[in-house]
Amino acid sequence: MGLESLAKYQPLNIADFMQEAMFNPLYGYYQTKNPFGKKGDFITAPKISQIFGELIAAYFLNFILNEKEEVSLVEMGAGCGTLFKDILITFDKITKKLNKTIKVNYNIIEISEN
């Protein structure tokens, strides 16, 4: 490849490269296949067991239960929301046992359709 043909290419930062590699509508990793699960490329901890979400919920509640009446949580790259579901179910179970109330505002940021 000669220098004249390289001149048309612009530098690409890592964030733009990853965006293109992962989410390009025609060729992106997450757009062309479902990489999750037993037949996929990987599986995440929340899909293996709800214990992961329960532990995170217990950790959060340890700090917020006696301090706050309302919390806002955001999960980035949530997929189908399994982790958040486990966290919210655990929040509900623990607060009911302790006869406490906490309002949880939650938002999921996910750009993949999978």
C-alpha positions as CSV (number, residue, x, y, z in Angstrom):
1,M,0.0,0.0,0.0
2,G,1.5,3.3,-1.1
3,L,1.6,6.5,0.9
4,E,-1.0,8.1,-1.4
5,S,-3.6,5.4,-0.5
6,L,-2.9,5.7,3.2
7,A,-3.6,9.4,3.0
8,K,-7.4,8.8,2.7
9,Y,-7.5,7.0,6.1
10,Q,-7.9,9.0,9.3
11,P,-6.7,8.0,12.7
12,L,-9.4,6.2,14.8
13,N,-9.4,6.4,18.6
14,I,-10.1,3.2,20.6
15,A,-13.6,4.3,21.6
16,D,-14.7,4.7,18.0
17,F,-12.9,1.5,17.0
18,M,-14.7,-0.5,19.7
19,Q,-18.1,1.1,18.8
20,E,-17.6,0.1,15.2
21,A,-16.3,-3.4,16.0
22,M,-19.1,-4.2,18.4
23,F,-22.1,-2.4,17.1
24,N,-21.8,-1.7,13.4
25,P,-25.3,-2.5,12.0
26,L,-23.9,-4.8,9.3
27,Y,-20.7,-6.3,10.7
28,G,-20.6,-5.6,14.5
29,Y,-20.0,-8.4,16.8
30,Y,-23.2,-8.0,18.8
31,Q,-25.3,-7.3,15.6
32,T,-24.3,-10.3,13.6
33,K,-24.7,-13.0,16.3
34,N,-25.9,-13.6,19.9
35,P,-22.6,-14.3,21.8
36,F,-24.3,-15.2,25.1
37,G,-25.1,-18.6,26.6
38,K,-23.9,-22.1,26.2
39,K,-23.7,-22.0,22.5
40,G,-22.2,-18.5,22.4
41,D,-18.7,-17.1,23.0
42,F,-19.3,-16.4,26.7
43,I,-21.7,-16.4,29.6
44,T,-22.0,-13.8,32.3
45,A,-22.1,-14.4,36.1
46,P,-25.8,-13.3,36.4
47,K,-26.8,-15.9,33.9
48,I,-25.1,-18.7,35.8
49,S,-26.6,-17.9,39.2
50,Q,-28.7,-15.3,40.9
51,I,-26.2,-15.3,43.8
52,F,-24.1,-12.7,42.0
53,G,-27.0,-10.2,42.0
54,E,-28.0,-11.1,45.5
55,L,-24.5,-10.3,46.8
56,I,-24.4,-7.0,45.0
57,A,-27.8,-6.1,46.4
58,A,-26.7,-7.0,50.0
59,Y,-23.5,-5.0,49.6
60,F,-25.5,-1.9,48.4
61,L,-28.1,-2.3,51.1
62,N,-25.4,-2.4,53.7
63,F,-24.6,1.2,52.9
64,I,-27.9,2.7,52.0
65,L,-30.6,1.0,54.1
66,N,-30.3,3.2,57.1
67,E,-29.0,6.3,55.2
68,K,-31.4,6.7,52.3
69,E,-35.1,6.3,51.6
70,E,-34.6,6.5,47.8
71,V,-31.7,5.4,45.5
72,S,-31.1,5.6,41.8
73,L,-29.2,2.8,40.1
74,V,-27.9,2.6,36.6
75,E,-26.6,-0.5,34.9
76,M,-24.6,0.0,31.7
77,G,-24.5,-2.9,29.2
78,A,-27.3,-4.7,31.0
79,G,-28.2,-7.1,28.2
80,C,-31.6,-8.5,29.0
81,G,-31.5,-7.1,32.6
82,T,-30.9,-10.3,34.5
83,L,-28.5,-8.7,37.0
84,F,-30.8,-5.9,37.8
85,K,-33.8,-8.2,38.2
86,D,-31.9,-10.2,40.8
87,I,-30.8,-7.1,42.6
88,L,-34.3,-5.7,42.7
89,I,-35.8,-9.0,43.9
90,T,-33.2,-9.2,46.7
91,F,-33.8,-5.5,47.7
92,D,-37.5,-6.4,48.0
93,K,-36.9,-9.6,50.1
94,I,-34.4,-8.0,52.5
95,T,-36.4,-4.8,53.1
96,K,-39.6,-6.7,53.7
97,K,-37.8,-8.9,56.3
98,L,-36.5,-5.8,58.0
99,N,-39.8,-4.0,57.7
100,K,-38.0,-1.1,55.9
101,T,-38.9,0.8,52.8
102,I,-36.6,2.0,50.1
103,K,-37.6,3.5,46.7
104,V,-35.4,2.3,43.9
105,N,-35.2,4.2,40.6
106,Y,-33.4,2.1,38.1
107,N,-32.2,2.7,34.5
108,I,-30.7,0.4,32.1
109,I,-28.3,1.6,29.3
110,E,-28.1,-1.0,26.5
111,I,-27.5,-0.4,22.8
112,S,-27.5,-4.0,21.8
113,E,-30.7,-5.6,20.7
114,N,-29.7,-9.0,22.2
